[in-house]
Amino acid sequence: MTTETYTERLTKVRTAIDKILSGSQSWRFGDRQYTRADLPTLYKMEERFERLAAKERATTASGGRHRIRYIGF
């Protein structure tokens, strides 16, 4: 099992969207027919993965640690 980052997943979702928009929603090999996910579902996935990828980048940029600051009152 490989661990994908959200940025990698976002790239895959955008590739699927591009393929659908270019006219390959479904295709047939022999007697089997394959259909990609519908656009509304892919757009929801894209929005979700954009948010998660942004958090992922922010965590990587900050060194991956949560910063705690104690303030005296």
C-alpha positions as CSV (number, residue, x, y, z in Angstrom):
1,M,0.0,0.0,0.0
2,T,1.4,3.4,-1.0
3,T,0.7,6.6,0.9
4,E,-0.3,9.4,-1.4
5,T,-0.2,13.0,-0.5
6,Y,-3.3,15.1,-1.0
7,T,-1.4,17.1,-3.6
8,E,-1.0,13.8,-5.6
9,R,-4.6,12.9,-5.2
10,L,-5.6,16.4,-6.3
11,T,-3.5,15.9,-9.5
12,K,-5.3,12.7,-10.2
13,V,-8.7,14.2,-9.7
14,R,-7.8,17.1,-12.0
15,T,-6.5,14.6,-14.6
16,A,-9.9,12.8,-14.5
17,I,-11.8,16.0,-14.9
18,D,-9.7,17.0,-17.9
19,K,-10.3,13.6,-19.5
20,I,-14.0,13.9,-19.1
21,L,-14.0,17.4,-20.5
22,S,-12.1,16.2,-23.5
23,G,-14.8,13.7,-24.3
24,S,-13.8,10.4,-22.6
25,Q,-16.5,10.0,-20.0
26,S,-17.0,6.3,-20.9
27,W,-15.3,3.8,-23.2
28,R,-15.6,0.2,-24.2
29,F,-13.1,-2.7,-24.4
30,G,-14.6,-5.7,-26.0
31,D,-17.8,-6.5,-24.2
32,R,-17.0,-4.3,-21.1
33,Q,-17.9,-0.7,-20.7
34,Y,-16.1,1.6,-18.3
35,T,-17.4,5.0,-17.0
36,R,-15.6,7.6,-15.0
37,A,-17.0,9.4,-12.0
38,D,-19.4,12.2,-12.9
39,L,-18.2,15.8,-12.9
40,P,-20.2,17.0,-9.8
41,T,-18.5,14.3,-7.7
42,L,-15.1,15.1,-9.1
43,Y,-15.6,18.8,-8.5
44,K,-16.5,18.1,-4.8
45,M,-13.4,15.9,-4.5
46,E,-11.3,18.6,-6.1
47,E,-12.5,21.2,-3.6
48,R,-11.8,18.9,-0.6
49,F,-8.4,17.9,-1.8
50,E,-7.5,21.6,-2.5
51,R,-8.2,22.4,1.1
52,L,-6.3,19.3,2.4
53,A,-3.4,19.9,0.1
54,A,-3.1,23.5,1.3
55,K,-3.0,22.3,4.9
56,E,-0.4,19.8,3.9
57,R,1.8,22.4,2.3
58,A,1.4,24.7,5.4
59,T,2.5,21.9,7.7
60,T,5.5,21.1,5.5
61,A,6.4,24.8,5.3
62,S,6.3,25.2,9.1
63,G,8.6,22.2,9.7
64,G,5.7,19.8,10.5
65,R,5.5,20.8,14.1
66,H,2.8,22.6,16.0
67,R,4.0,25.7,17.6
68,I,2.9,26.5,21.1
69,R,3.4,29.9,22.6
70,Y,2.7,30.5,26.3
71,I,1.6,34.0,27.1
72,G,1.7,35.3,30.7
73,F,-1.1,37.4,32.0
